[in-house]
Amino acid sequence: MTGARKILKISSGHQASDGAGVKLTRFIGSPEIDMVDPFLLLDYFSSDRPGDYIGGFPDHPHRGFETVTYLLAGRMRHKDNAGHEGVIEAGDVQWMTAGRGIIHSEMPEQEDGLLQGFQLWVNLPARDKMMAPAYQEFSAENIPVESQNNGTVVKVISGTTDMGTIGAVENTSTKSLFLDVSIKAESSYSQAIPESHNGFIFVINGGVKIDDGDYFLTKKMLGILGNGDHVTITSGKEDSRFLLIAGQCLNEPVVRGGPFVMNTRAEILRAFQDYKDGNFRR
């Protein structure tokens, strides 16, 4: 099937906490939306109250998928057991491939002020789940930005736009598209999305409508896209900003075990045993 994608489902998310008590809103990986293959989780955090985020995410393991941290405000320090350490700030992105296993922490690099951003989990296909861990980190100034004639500005984190702008992150496992789009009031933005991909949008500010659909999405709402080969997004009476994210559907079994995501229960048990035996430190 080809044609314009429409909104299949909308969500305002579920209040949750993770790590050492970090308060967040979970949109994917919740009772309402389990996953949007290949996306396993989408968390949004935004608070200027230190008690909501100061505990951060102390050391914890991962295997079998990728984590994407994209900050809109604040500072976060990442550190892992392979000797990698860095700080991402507003507008920066870290795309971590956990692969066969990593132990890392993500801690606020601030004692007060606004911390705002997203964490996205992207599944890996069976063939890549035991690949070596890897990192792609880019500061805001190193992420390509596309400006269009109607005032639309597209920050291209991953994938390729219709105008040919290539994102900073190289992603071959799921060929993910990750765009941060700002459009003027009552203007439209269109982007091709392969039919093989699932996708969604998240509204950061303003409000948008998808094609001629029935849903109008406002701030902090997520909309899951239906089938098609492109999407057209129109802003309401104010300037709007949203994430447009899509990835190749894997159509593989998904078995979760806390911080591990594999294809079988046996592989999950092996991940726990490897972690217990200290194999993630090799």
Buried (B, 14 or more C-beta within 10 A) or exposed (E): EEEBBBBBBBBEBBEEEBBEEBBBBBBBBBEBBEBBBBBBBBBBBBBEEBEBBBBBBEEBBBBBBBBBBBBBBBBBBBBBBBEBEBBBBBBBBBBBBBBBBBBBBBBBBBEEEBBBBBBBBBBBBBEBBBBEBEBBBBBBEEBBEBEBEEEBBBBBBBBBBEEEBEBBBEBEBBBBBBBBBBBBEEBBBEBBBBBEBBBBBBBBEBBBBBBEBEBBBBEBBBBBBBBBBBBBBBBBEEBBBBBBBBBBBBEBEBBBBEBBBBBEEEBBBBBBEBBEEEEBEE
